[in-house]
Amino acid sequence: MSDAVHVFAHVVAAPGKADELRAVLKELVRATHTEPGVKMYVLHEEPKNPGSFHVFEIYENQAAADSHMKSPHLAAAFAKAGALLGAAPSIIETKAIAGH
């Protein structure tokens, strides 16, 4: 398998804050797509559970993933999202071990 780093993030909006959080996350997606080493960064929302968001991320390597975690736009998104969250985000870094 490659050196690619895969990340699954889950973010839940506080009651009544889904639209605001969705806007913050969409802006984060736009900014993240400009980063070198980002192969995929896709925002999903559960259709049966609005306000429950998942981000699927693929980085070229660990350095690119680490750079994203230190990026100013991620820090800004975390700052804006803080009061909009219904729970702490779950961020899980993985490496693919089979399949394509």
C-alpha positions in Angstrom: 0.0 0.0 0.0 1.1 3.6 -0.4 2.2 6.2 2.2 -1.2 7.9 1.9 -2.9 8.8 5.1 -6.7 8.5 5.4 -8.7 10.4 8.0 -12.3 10.0 9.0 -13.7 12.9 11.0 -17.2 13.1 12.5 -18.7 16.4 13.6 -22.1 16.9 15.2 -23.9 20.2 15.3 -25.6 21.5 18.4 -29.4 21.7 18.2 -30.4 24.4 15.8 -26.8 25.0 14.6 -26.6 22.6 11.6 -26.8 25.4 9.0 -24.1 27.5 10.6 -21.8 24.5 11.1 -22.4 23.3 7.5 -21.3 26.7 6.2 -18.1 26.6 8.3 -17.3 23.1 7.1 -17.9 24.0 3.5 -15.5 26.9 3.8 -13.0 24.5 5.3 -13.3 22.2 2.4 -12.7 25.0 -0.1 -9.6 26.2 1.8 -8.2 22.7 2.3 -8.4 21.9 -1.5 -5.7 24.5 -2.0 -3.2 22.6 0.2 -0.4 20.7 -1.4 -0.6 16.9 -0.7 -4.4 16.8 -0.3 -5.7 14.1 -2.5 -9.2 14.1 -1.2 -11.3 16.1 1.3 -15.0 15.4 1.0 -17.7 16.6 3.4 -20.8 14.3 3.9 -24.0 14.8 5.9 -26.2 12.0 7.1 -29.5 12.4 5.2 -31.4 10.7 8.1 -29.6 12.7 10.7 -29.1 16.3 9.5 -26.3 18.1 11.4 -24.2 14.9 11.6 -21.3 15.5 9.3 -18.5 13.2 8.2 -15.3 14.3 6.4 -13.3 11.7 4.4 -9.7 12.9 3.9 -6.8 11.4 2.0 -3.3 13.0 2.2 -0.3 12.1 0.0 1.7 11.3 3.1 2.1 12.0 6.8 3.8 15.3 6.2 0.8 16.6 4.3 -1.6 15.4 7.0 0.5 17.1 9.6 0.6 20.3 7.6 -3.2 20.3 7.3 -3.6 19.9 11.1 -1.4 23.0 11.6 -3.0 25.1 8.8 -4.5 28.5 9.7 -7.8 27.7 8.0 -8.3 24.6 10.1 -7.6 26.6 13.3 -10.0 29.3 12.1 -12.7 26.6 11.4 -12.2 25.1 14.9 -12.6 28.5 16.4 -15.8 29.3 14.5 -17.2 25.8 15.0 -16.7 25.6 18.8 -20.0 27.1 19.9 -21.8 25.2 17.1 -20.8 21.7 18.2 -23.1 19.3 20.0 -20.1 17.1 21.0 -16.4 16.9 20.6 -15.3 16.0 17.1 -14.0 12.5 16.4 -10.9 12.4 14.2 -9.4 9.0 13.3 -6.3 8.7 11.2 -5.9 5.4 9.3 -3.8 3.7 6.7 -5.4 1.6 4.0 -4.4 -2.1 4.3 -6.5 -3.7 1.6 -8.7 -2.8 -1.4 -8.7 0.2 -3.6 
